């Protein structure tokens, strides 16, 4: 088995997934890419992020987006620093109310000590 190419020092992942209305997709992506991700990447121990979008809308017609963050410590998403960065900018007032659902997963990256 080959070792996955994670960012150096990454031992954990945090995956967050959102259902959003297709009408909100452009605003969601613009704020996520230009504000939310750059803010979260300032939290010490957040080493990178990869985003995904399901190919088709789900059975309710919502788009399903996920982000996988690479972390040095498992508890980072629950820290005051993460929360403060997550609350900055337009994410909290404009996007959170538009999200149809949110799911979180946290775990160890396979093949890491």
matplotlib code that plots the C-alpha trace (Angstrom):
import matplotlib.pyplot as plt

x = [0.0, 1.3, 1.4, -1.1, 0.5, -0.8, 0.7, 3.8, 2.7, -0.9, -2.3, -6.0, -8.8, -11.9, -14.6, -17.5, -20.3, -23.1, -26.3, -27.0, -29.7, -28.3, -29.4, -26.9, -24.0, -22.1, -22.2, -21.3, -18.2, -17.1, -17.2, -15.8, -12.8, -12.0, -12.9, -13.7, -10.8, -8.1, -9.4, -9.4, -5.9, -4.6, -5.5, -2.2, -2.2, -4.5, -2.2, -4.5, -7.9, -9.4, -13.0, -15.4, -18.8, -21.0, -21.6, -25.4, -27.8, -29.3, -32.8, -34.1, -32.4, -29.7, -26.0, -23.7, -20.3, -17.6, -14.3, -11.5, -9.1, -5.7, -4.9, -2.0, -4.4, -7.9, -9.6, -8.8, -12.3, -13.7, -11.1, -11.8, -9.3, -11.1, -14.5, -13.2, -11.9, -15.0, -17.2, -15.2, -16.5, -19.6, -19.7, -21.7, -24.3, -24.8, -24.0, -24.8, -28.5, -28.7, -27.1, -29.8, -27.8, -24.3, -22.4, -19.1, -16.6, -13.3, -10.7, -7.1, -5.6, -4.9, -1.2, -0.2, 1.5]
y = [0.0, 3.5, 6.3, 9.1, 12.5, 14.5, 17.9, 17.4, 17.2, 16.4, 13.6, 14.4, 15.4, 17.5, 17.1, 19.4, 19.0, 21.4, 21.2, 24.4, 25.8, 26.0, 29.7, 30.3, 28.4, 31.5, 33.4, 30.3, 29.6, 33.2, 33.7, 30.2, 30.6, 34.3, 34.7, 31.5, 29.3, 32.0, 32.8, 29.2, 28.6, 31.2, 28.9, 27.3, 23.6, 23.9, 22.7, 22.8, 22.1, 20.3, 21.0, 18.7, 19.0, 16.1, 15.6, 16.0, 17.6, 15.3, 14.0, 17.3, 19.3, 20.7, 20.9, 18.9, 20.5, 19.1, 20.5, 18.3, 20.2, 18.7, 19.2, 18.6, 18.2, 16.5, 19.2, 22.3, 22.8, 23.2, 25.8, 29.5, 30.4, 28.3, 29.7, 33.3, 32.8, 31.0, 33.9, 36.6, 38.2, 37.4, 33.6, 33.8, 36.4, 35.5, 31.8, 30.0, 31.0, 29.7, 26.3, 23.6, 21.1, 20.6, 17.4, 17.1, 14.3, 14.2, 11.5, 10.3, 10.3, 6.7, 5.8, 8.5, 7.7]
z = [0.0, -0.8, 1.7, 0.8, 0.1, 3.0, 3.9, 6.2, 9.8, 9.1, 11.3, 11.5, 9.2, 9.7, 7.0, 6.9, 4.3, 3.4, 1.4, -0.4, -2.8, -6.3, -6.3, -3.5, -5.1, -6.6, -3.3, -1.3, -3.4, -3.6, 0.2, 1.0, -1.3, -0.7, 3.0, 4.9, 3.8, 4.1, 7.6, 8.8, 7.3, 9.8, 12.7, 13.9, 13.1, 10.0, 7.2, 4.1, 2.7, -0.3, -1.5, -3.2, -4.9, -5.7, -9.4, -9.2, -6.8, -4.2, -4.1, -2.6, -5.4, -3.1, -4.0, -1.7, -1.0, 1.3, 2.6, 4.0, 6.3, 7.2, 10.9, 13.3, 16.3, 16.4, 18.5, 16.4, 15.0, 18.5, 19.6, 20.3, 17.5, 14.9, 16.0, 15.9, 12.3, 11.2, 12.4, 10.5, 7.4, 5.5, 6.3, 9.5, 8.6, 4.9, 4.4, 7.6, 7.4, 3.8, 4.5, 4.4, 6.4, 7.8, 8.7, 10.5, 10.6, 12.4, 12.5, 12.0, 8.5, 7.4, 7.5, 10.0, 13.4]

ax = plt.figure().add_subplot(projection="3d")
ax.plot(x, y, z, "-o")
ax.set_aspect("equal")
plt.show()
